């Protein structure tokens, strides 16, 4: 039962990455457009002559802003498609189009039911419930939750009926053609049910959001701790997304529009030149001190405590992992390098420090947001450029410097005190657990004198063998930083072999395995697909 729940949540987290992958480019467009056309930025630097309303640059940046905003405005639809596609066993393209059909049917039925059977005035008294959306007036704002719900309904119907056989007279509608039809019906039923049930969900979400708000800094601390603690399981997307994109993260009235979800509130404030409130930014700003400052310091501590003969090997790994953390905010390669050496160092030290970072940024009223993760790029775009008066970004740097010292000395103390086997400190008889991609490819090239295609095939071959061979693989997919594999027998997984291919860590749970490679995982997955299809 536990393995089944883990598998479902893992797949859910994986499907969430499909629409989330759009957010960096959408956020980049929105961030640049909103930041450079915002009144606070223009007035701060006296750039009305260059970026003020009516100028050519203002018009161009406004286009970028609008193009970025459209992604955030339609995230629920994207999630409906992503969940349907991600959970479909086969014919995924059919599931995707069925998700679109069902989503529109759901909203049509929901809007019509509300107009004919519900008291709109009473519903409007519930914060954030009623809105106009996708051309539907006086409808309920089900947000990303609505997209996930209908996407799940479509996935269930798709997997049940995509091979259905019908009588000869109706055979044209059999198989995959039946899926959009039954999904449309499912969308109608879901819409009617939501018209009566969603107000209770909206009230519960509002209450839960109020509870978190009532906990104040303690609530922010708990959010930060749970968020980082779920990283090893790859389930952090399931946890943080409701805070970012639903009323659980708060609601606000901005420029006459009701906005829900911390991330949406934050970008609406930026877009309207308003100071970013710490209540919405508290789910984001805490990432910057430890991702930009803390982790590189921790990496330096691991390098300094490595055995002298291993420092050269460790230097490449620590440098690349640190740069990835600093610039992009993707921290898993570095986190997994010490998670497996000492769970205490990860959960008892790092997660606690990260949680305090969230609470400190909240306490200091920092209003820096992000689209994807807390790297330098997002910090500059959504912290520095909008201006100190808008985001109050300076405390991030001050706390970050302190965090660099804390991470370095705390990590160094724990590593030496408890003789933790972080990279470069493994016993001589134990096979090295960490290699950079360059080290691995150089090794393979030296052995085989092959070309790059041979190297890729050799890497894919070793990964497949590490996962128990082709016969043991059911499904191979990836998220932003890790391979997510469904396997027949977890006992066949060779973790040492997988780590020798450059994996920062391996998690095996029942019939599911996750192999962490960092941002390069997308190319690794593509090479594996080509290798398996040969």
BELKASUL-V96142 format. One line per field, one symbol per residue. phi: phi as a letter, one per 30 degrees, with the letter a starting at -180 (. if undefined). psi: psi as a letter, one per 40 degrees, with the letter a starting at -180 (. if undefined). A space follows every 10 residues. Layout:
BEGIN
phi->???
psi->???
END
This chain:
BEGIN
phi->.ddddedddd dddddddddd dddedddddd ddddddcded ddddchcedc bdejdddddd dddddddddd dddceeddde ddddddcdda hddddddddd eddddedddd dddddcbcdd ddddddeidc acahidchcc ddhdeddddd dddddddddd bdcdcbeedc ddcdiddddd dddddddddd ddddeccded dddddddddd dddddhdddd ddedddeddd eedicddddd eeddbbdecj bacbhicdcb jedddedddd dciceddddd dddbdddded ddcddedddd ddddcddedc ddddeddddd dddddddcid ceeddddced daedddddcd dddddddddd ddddhdbcca cbadcddddd dcbdddjedc chdeeddddd dddddddddd dddddddchd ddejcddedc decbbddddd dddddddchc dddddddddd dddddddjje dcccabbacd bbdcbcbdbd dddcdddddd djddabbbbi cbbbbccidd dddddddded dddd
psi->dddddddddd ddddddeddd dddddddddd dddddeeidd ddddeffddd eiheiddddd dddddddddd dddfdddddd ddddddehdi fddddddddd dddddddddd ddddddeihd dddeehhedi ihhfehifih geaddddddd dddddddddd eeeihiidde ddeibddddd dddddddddd dddddddddd dddddddddd ddddebdddd ddddddddde ddefeddddd ddddeiedei iihhfehhhi hddddddddd defihhiddd eeeddedddd dddddddddd ddddeiidee dddddddddd dddddddeeh eddddedede dhddddddcd dddddddddd dddefhfhai ddifiddddd decdddiddd efeddddddd dddddddddd dddddddefh giheeiideh hhehiidddd dddddddefi addddddddd ddddddeeid eehdhhaiad eihhhhidhd dehgddddde eeheihhhhb fhihhheade dddddddddd dde.
END
